[in-house]
Amino acid sequence: MTLVSPVLERADSGWEETNGKSFLHWCPGCECLHLINIEKPNKQGAQWTFDGNVEAPTFSPSINYPGVCHYFIHSGQIQFLSDCRHKLAGQTVPMSTIEDGMS
């Protein structure tokens, strides 16, 4: 994994060879890293667009881990939707810094 900004990490080269360019970010609601594929669809067929801003990114459409976490990332802010199953449901928070040991 390669940190590209305080809030985004690139998936490693082995992952990228099979799945295309992907980013990881820390989800403060789930307290774990979440993966976002931007070049190739993931195994569920989902794929996102990325505005290229690694400091305050925007990904589209929403990111959904069904039954657990559902949110938008816009301009470096995470907007958690009300169907999330954690304490941040319905809230908007800044993206979290990825600290050593989170990967």
N, C-alpha and C positions, 0 to 999 in steps of 0.2 A: 504494500500500500504506500502511496505517496501523498503527503499532505500538499495541497495546492493553495490553500489559504487557511486561516484559522478555523473556518467552518466547513470546508470540503476536503475530501480525500479521494484520490483516484483509486479505482480497483486495481489490483496487481496485474501485471502483463499476462499471466496465465489465464486469468479470468477474461481479460479483454480479447485475447485471441479467439475465444469461443463465443463470448457474449457481447462483444463490442464495447465501446467506450461507456464507462459507468462511473458514477460517483457515490460516495458514502457520506452521510451526515449523521450527527448525533441527534436522536429524538429524546428530548427531555421528558416527554410523557411516558414513553416505553422504557426509557433509560437503557437504550442500546442503539447501535448503528443501523440505519436503514439504507438500502441500496436503490439507486435510481439509474435505470438503463436509458441511454440517450441515442445509441446507434442502432441497436437491434432489439426487437421485442424480448421480454423475459419469457419464462416458460408458461406464463399465463397469457401471453400475447400483448402485454402492456409495454408501452414505450413512451418516453417523454421528450419534449423539446426543452432546450436550455438556452438562456440568453447570453451565455458566455461570460457573465460577470461572476468571477469566483469569490469576490468579497461580499457581495449582496445579491446572490443568485435568485433567478426566477425559473421555475420548472412548471411545465404545463402538460397535461391536465393535472387534476388532483392526484395525490399518492394515496393508495388505499391498501391497507393490510386488513382484509375483511374481518369484521368482528373484533378488531383490536384497535386500529389507528387509521384515521382518515383525515387528510389535511392538504392545504395548498402551501407552496413556498413562493412568496412574491417579495422581491426586493429585500431578501435577507430576513424576512419575517415568516414564521410558521403560523398559519391560521388553522387551528385544530377545529374540526367540524363536530357537531353535537353527537354524532354516532360513535365517537371514540369511547373506548372503555377504560380511560384513565383520568387522572385528576385534572388534566389540562383541556378536557373536552369543552368546546365553545370559547376557548381563549386564543388570543394571538400573542406570540412571544418572539423575541429575536432568536435567530439561530444560535445554537450553543457552540462554543469553542470546543474543538476536538483536542482533548488532553492526551498526554502520553499514557499508554496502557488501555485506551478505549478501543483500539483496533483489535 
